[in-house]
Amino acid sequence: MDETQWYCAKCNEKMTKKKIPTIFMGKIGFEEGYFCPRCKTRFFSEDVVQRSIAAKEVDAEGKLQ
């Protein structure tokens, strides 16, 4: 597990790890990401995007065919 501390690129505030809502093709889900308490910017790690979000995207698009 990556324990690197993230800082917001906009305001340099220390970001916190939390479940962030995602919406894709009308489906609502939650993924662990980083959240800036000051400006509300949200980021996902590359690992989360490649393993979880991309897999759900492929699954959802496959159901359209």
Residue pairs with C-beta under 8 A, 6 or more apart in sequence:
2 45
2 47
5 14
6 14
6 15
6 34
6 43
7 13
7 14
7 15
8 14
8 15
8 36
8 38
8 39
8 41
9 41
10 36
10 39
10 41
11 36
11 38
11 39
13 36
13 37
13 38
13 39
15 34
15 35
15 36
15 37
15 41
15 43
16 34
16 35
16 37
17 32
17 33
17 34
17 35
18 32
18 33
18 34
18 35
19 30
19 31
19 32
19 33
20 30
20 31
20 32
20 33
20 35
20 42
20 44
21 28
21 29
21 30
22 28
22 29
22 30
22 31
22 53
23 29
24 53
24 56
24 57
24 60
25 60
25 61
27 56
27 60
29 56
31 44
31 48
31 52
31 53
32 48
33 42
33 43
33 44
33 45
33 48
34 42
34 43
34 44
34 45
35 41
35 42
36 42
44 53
